[in-house]
Amino acid sequence: MSHPQVQQPRVPPSPAPASLRWWPLVVITSANYAWQVPYAVHQYGRRWDALAGLSVPLILTGVWFAIAMVVTVRGRRGGQPALASFLVIEVGFYTLHNASGAFAADMPLDNLVLLIASALGYASTAVAVVYLVLMARTRHAARSSSGAAGGIKHEATKRAPSAATFAALDLYGTRGTSLRRRMVMAEFIIGTMA
């Protein structure tokens, strides 16, 4: 007698850790950079000597942001540290700018170009702070989900230490480190000797 086969329910694959949506950072930072052109022309007119001196740092940091963003979105090594360093510099620049007395004074309602430039600067700073926090949380979550210290998972902390564990601890002199770390080290040593 044949029994009908019972199909196992399909379990969807567990979702990957939520990745950050980068478009708000890209849009606001790019708008801030793009608006620097009309702002500079409005503030300095046709004095190209002043514009040339201002445009070099603007171009270099813009390229820095673009490269860091592309490398980060593609998931390449070094992308997030490069992007984080850019964001830290951006936050530092605007913090210094605002601490110099420009806070809210650079938002005159009668000068639309300066008002938009300042609003974009404030928005860019706020978004940079938000993304620095999000990047730190994402990194922390990825590290904590990868296991014990250093990202190495060991079962040493879940069972009573063996005589070999204590012998390895004494042999390699691990005084001054936590018991958990010493047990993990001992289990690793024992595992490599076996």
Secondary structure, DSSP 8 states (H G I E B T S, - for coil): ----------------------HHHHHHHHHHHHHHHHHHHHHHTT-HHHHHHHHHHHHHHHHHHHHHHHHHHTT-TTHHHHHHHHHHHHHHHHHHHIIIIITTTT--TT-HHHHHHHHHHHHHHHHHHHHHHHHHHHHHHHHHHT-SGGG---SGGGS---HHHHHHHHHHT-TTS-HHHHHHHHHHHHHHH-
